[in-house]
Amino acid sequence: MKRITVFCASSPGFKAVYMEAAAETGRVLAEKGIGLVYGGAKVGLMGAVADGALTAGGEVIGVLPDFCAAKKLHIPG
């Protein structure tokens, strides 16, 4: 498996454990050499998954609708 797609909330959820689990998911994917394709947001659970993967040196591809990019919710790059 080369990549996994993750689409989740751009909010942090109701408990801190959700953000922690999202970051851990990204980290584990990166450590296993599995790329992440995700919802493209730099905020909330989606941002935490991406940050976890990026911090661990993983490949991250963000897919974000134009209306969200216009609100500056994406990671520029």
LOROZA-840056 format. One line per field, with one value per atom (N, C-alpha, C): residue number from 1; residue in one letter; atom name; x, y, z. Coordinates in nm, 4 decimals, m for minus. Layout:
REM LOROZA-840056
pos	(NUM_...)
code	(a_...)
site	(CA_...)
east	(X_...)
north	(Y_...)
up	(Z_...)
//
This chain:
REM LOROZA-840056
pos	(1_1_1_2_2_2_3_3_3_4_4_4_5_5_5_6_6_6_7_7_7_8_8_8_9_9_9_10_10_10_11_11_11_12_12_12_13_13_13_14_14_14_15_15_15_16_16_16_17_17_17_18_18_18_19_19_19_20_20_20_21_21_21_22_22_22_23_23_23_24_24_24_25_25_25_26_26_26_27_27_27_28_28_28_29_29_29_30_30_30_31_31_31_32_32_32_33_33_33_34_34_34_35_35_35_36_36_36_37_37_37_38_38_38_39_39_39_40_40_40_41_41_41_42_42_42_43_43_43_44_44_44_45_45_45_46_46_46_47_47_47_48_48_48_49_49_49_50_50_50_51_51_51_52_52_52_53_53_53_54_54_54_55_55_55_56_56_56_57_57_57_58_58_58_59_59_59_60_60_60_61_61_61_62_62_62_63_63_63_64_64_64_65_65_65_66_66_66_67_67_67_68_68_68_69_69_69_70_70_70_71_71_71_72_72_72_73_73_73_74_74_74_75_75_75_76_76_76_77_77_77)
code	(m_m_m_k_k_k_r_r_r_i_i_i_t_t_t_v_v_v_f_f_f_c_c_c_a_a_a_s_s_s_s_s_s_p_p_p_g_g_g_f_f_f_k_k_k_a_a_a_v_v_v_y_y_y_m_m_m_e_e_e_a_a_a_a_a_a_a_a_a_e_e_e_t_t_t_g_g_g_r_r_r_v_v_v_l_l_l_a_a_a_e_e_e_k_k_k_g_g_g_i_i_i_g_g_g_l_l_l_v_v_v_y_y_y_g_g_g_g_g_g_a_a_a_k_k_k_v_v_v_g_g_g_l_l_l_m_m_m_g_g_g_a_a_a_v_v_v_a_a_a_d_d_d_g_g_g_a_a_a_l_l_l_t_t_t_a_a_a_g_g_g_g_g_g_e_e_e_v_v_v_i_i_i_g_g_g_v_v_v_l_l_l_p_p_p_d_d_d_f_f_f_c_c_c_a_a_a_a_a_a_k_k_k_k_k_k_l_l_l_h_h_h_i_i_i_p_p_p_g_g_g)
site	(N_CA_C_N_CA_C_N_CA_C_N_CA_C_N_CA_C_N_CA_C_N_CA_C_N_CA_C_N_CA_C_N_CA_C_N_CA_C_N_CA_C_N_CA_C_N_CA_C_N_CA_C_N_CA_C_N_CA_C_N_CA_C_N_CA_C_N_CA_C_N_CA_C_N_CA_C_N_CA_C_N_CA_C_N_CA_C_N_CA_C_N_CA_C_N_CA_C_N_CA_C_N_CA_C_N_CA_C_N_CA_C_N_CA_C_N_CA_C_N_CA_C_N_CA_C_N_CA_C_N_CA_C_N_CA_C_N_CA_C_N_CA_C_N_CA_C_N_CA_C_N_CA_C_N_CA_C_N_CA_C_N_CA_C_N_CA_C_N_CA_C_N_CA_C_N_CA_C_N_CA_C_N_CA_C_N_CA_C_N_CA_C_N_CA_C_N_CA_C_N_CA_C_N_CA_C_N_CA_C_N_CA_C_N_CA_C_N_CA_C_N_CA_C_N_CA_C_N_CA_C_N_CA_C_N_CA_C_N_CA_C_N_CA_C_N_CA_C_N_CA_C_N_CA_C_N_CA_C_N_CA_C_N_CA_C_N_CA_C)
east	(0.0854_0.0000_0.0903_0.0665_0.1499_0.0947_m0.0384_m0.1013_m0.2360_m0.2743_m0.4069_m0.4710_m0.6001_m0.6747_m0.7483_m0.7341_m0.8013_m0.8761_m1.0060_m1.0857_m1.1570_m1.1311_m1.1928_m1.2194_m1.2561_m1.2998_m1.1878_m1.2239_m1.1299_m1.1473_m1.2200_m1.2302_m1.1518_m1.1173_m1.0363_m1.1138_m1.2430_m1.3215_m1.3529_m1.4189_m1.4645_m1.3659_m1.2697_m1.1738_m1.0332_m0.9368_m0.7971_m0.7468_m0.8034_m0.7588_m0.7800_m0.8763_m0.9006_m0.7837_m0.7356_m0.6212_m0.4964_m0.4792_m0.3639_m0.3691_m0.4871_m0.5017_m0.4797_m0.5235_m0.5037_m0.3547_m0.2829_m0.1384_m0.0658_m0.1063_m0.0454_m0.0711_m0.1890_m0.2208_m0.1252_m0.1054_m0.0125_0.1291_0.1722_0.3070_0.3271_0.2319_0.2426_0.2453_0.1602_0.1622_0.3003_0.3564_0.4882_0.5954_0.5918_0.6920_0.6835_0.5644_0.5462_0.5679_0.6040_0.6291_0.5031_0.3915_0.2631_0.2328_0.2122_0.1804_0.0382_0.0156_m0.1145_m0.1752_m0.2962_m0.3766_m0.4910_m0.5052_m0.6020_m0.6763_m0.7670_m0.8555_m0.7921_m0.6632_m0.5913_m0.5918_m0.6706_m0.6777_m0.5581_m0.5160_m0.4079_m0.4614_m0.5922_m0.6552_m0.7268_m0.7595_m0.8400_m0.7754_m0.8598_m0.8115_m0.7338_m0.7797_m0.7060_m0.5659_m0.5547_m0.4230_m0.3347_m0.3930_m0.3158_m0.2631_m0.3440_m0.2970_m0.1795_m0.1954_m0.0896_0.0360_0.0207_0.1363_0.2098_0.1344_0.1968_0.2793_0.2248_0.2968_0.4178_0.4006_0.5112_0.6251_0.5907_0.6916_0.7751_0.7119_0.7815_0.8462_0.8451_0.9103_0.8290_0.6980_0.6115_0.5723_0.5191_0.4658_0.3221_0.2879_0.1538_0.1031_m0.0161_m0.0814_m0.2158_m0.2362_m0.3620_m0.4536_m0.5806_m0.6829_m0.7862_m0.7965_m0.8810_m0.9654_m1.0960_m1.1808_m1.1387_m1.1615_m1.1227_m1.1809_m1.3065_m1.3675_m1.2957_m1.2360_m1.1596_m1.0237_m0.9621_m0.8329_m0.8482_m0.9598_m0.9841_m0.9919_m1.0288_m1.0381_m0.9042_m0.8013_m0.6660_m0.6613_m0.7370_m0.7372_m0.6328_m0.5608_m0.4660_m0.3237_m0.2394_m0.0975_m0.0367_0.0141_0.0689_0.1857_0.1999_0.3131_0.2915)
north	(m0.1164_0.0000_0.1231_0.2130_0.3327_0.4524_0.4681_0.5837_0.5452_0.6222_0.6096_0.7480_0.7519_0.8767_0.8922_1.0095_1.0397_1.1721_1.1694_1.2911_1.2926_1.3951_1.4072_1.5550_1.5877_1.7235_1.8265_1.9468_2.0578_2.1306_2.0673_2.1163_2.0191_2.0603_1.9740_1.8637_1.8583_1.7583_1.8065_1.7214_1.7626_1.7282_1.6413_1.5992_1.6037_1.6371_1.6455_1.5126_1.4036_1.2718_1.2551_1.3247_1.3154_1.3766_1.4913_1.5544_1.4674_1.4107_1.3235_1.2007_1.1409_1.0218_1.0563_1.1728_1.2145_1.2311_1.2986_1.3170_1.1828_1.0953_0.9612_0.8829_0.8960_0.8284_0.8739_1.0028_1.0556_1.0066_1.0053_0.9599_0.8134_0.7300_0.5869_0.5607_0.6315_0.6153_0.6478_0.7598_0.8010_0.6983_0.6500_0.5518_0.4216_0.3887_0.2671_0.2916_0.4155_0.4487_0.4606_0.4893_0.5041_0.6535_0.7006_0.8407_0.8734_0.9999_1.0483_1.1388_1.1097_1.1997_1.2424_1.3732_1.4177_1.5420_1.5878_1.6976_1.8330_1.8478_1.9685_2.0802_2.0709_2.1800_2.1769_2.2967_2.3055_2.3092_2.3036_2.3165_2.1874_2.1762_2.0653_1.9291_1.8269_1.6897_1.6650_1.7242_1.7062_1.7635_1.8810_1.9410_1.8576_1.7985_1.7158_1.5900_1.5274_1.4086_1.4475_1.5564_1.6024_1.6406_1.7133_1.7537_1.6315_1.5322_1.4098_1.3410_1.3321_1.2682_1.3513_1.4821_1.5680_1.5675_1.5728_1.5718_1.4447_1.3350_1.2064_1.1842_1.2880_1.2786_1.2114_1.2047_1.1370_1.2221_1.1544_1.2204_1.2619_1.3866_1.4374_1.5101_1.4719_1.5364_1.5884_1.7189_1.7799_1.8068_1.7737_1.7994_1.8897_2.0135_2.1121_2.1853_2.1945_2.2710_2.4177_2.4819_2.6220_2.7135_2.6889_2.7792_2.7730_2.6588_2.6479_2.7150_2.6985_2.7636_2.9146_2.9662_3.1101_3.1608_3.0730_3.1112_3.0892_3.0524_3.0310_2.9171_2.8115_2.6946_2.5907_2.6160_2.5165_2.5457_2.4442_2.4602_2.5031_2.6249_2.6706_2.5835_2.5666_2.4882_2.4465)
up	(0.0000_0.0000_0.0000_m0.0948_m0.1075_m0.0326_m0.0352_0.0282_0.0893_0.1898_0.2515_0.2488_0.2190_0.2192_0.3514_0.4117_0.5377_0.5207_0.5415_0.5450_0.6796_0.7565_0.8886_0.9143_1.0330_1.0659_1.0595_1.0221_1.0305_1.1635_1.2546_1.3921_1.4806_1.6018_1.6878_1.7592_1.7433_1.8160_1.9568_2.0318_2.1644_2.2754_2.2474_2.3491_2.2912_2.3746_2.3307_2.2749_2.3214_2.2760_2.1255_2.0670_1.9230_1.8444_1.8896_1.8245_1.8405_1.9577_1.9816_1.8917_1.8786_1.7939_1.6471_1.6041_1.4659_1.4359_1.5241_1.5056_1.5077_1.5961_1.6044_1.4761_1.4193_1.2928_1.1833_1.1720_1.0721_1.0944_1.2187_1.2519_1.2154_1.2512_1.2229_1.0726_0.9982_0.8525_0.7966_0.8401_0.7912_0.8272_0.9493_0.9927_0.9143_0.8651_0.7861_0.6364_0.6013_0.4622_0.3784_0.4437_0.3744_0.3627_0.2400_0.2171_0.2607_0.2904_0.3347_0.2287_0.1886_0.1059_0.1973_0.2193_0.3199_0.2726_0.3542_0.3192_0.3019_0.3222_0.2894_0.3919_0.4963_0.5947_0.6888_0.7314_0.8283_0.9715_0.9865_1.1181_1.1566_1.2831_1.3330_1.3176_1.3103_1.3019_1.1734_1.0627_0.9369_0.9476_1.0062_1.0245_1.1154_1.2184_1.3115_1.2440_1.1600_1.0866_0.9965_0.9230_0.8330_0.9109_1.0192_1.0996_1.1545_1.2010_1.2520_1.1452_1.0239_0.9140_0.8726_0.8593_0.8173_0.9191_1.0466_1.1521_1.1484_1.1085_1.1006_0.9638_0.8784_0.7492_0.6407_0.6582_0.5622_0.4428_0.3415_0.2225_0.2514_0.2226_0.2481_0.1240_0.0794_m0.0340_0.0149_0.0060_0.0495_m0.0687_m0.0525_m0.1541_m0.0891_m0.1386_m0.0725_m0.1757_m0.1542_m0.2468_m0.2510_m0.3647_m0.3818_m0.2746_m0.2341_m0.1358_m0.0020_0.0318_0.1564_0.1429_0.0279_0.0041_0.0116_m0.0375_m0.0329_0.1117_0.2047_0.3457_0.4171_0.3411_0.3940_0.4954_0.4699_0.5584_0.5194_0.4107_0.3613_0.4074_0.3914_0.4158_0.2838_0.2733_0.1447_0.1011_m0.0257_m0.0717_m0.2078)
//
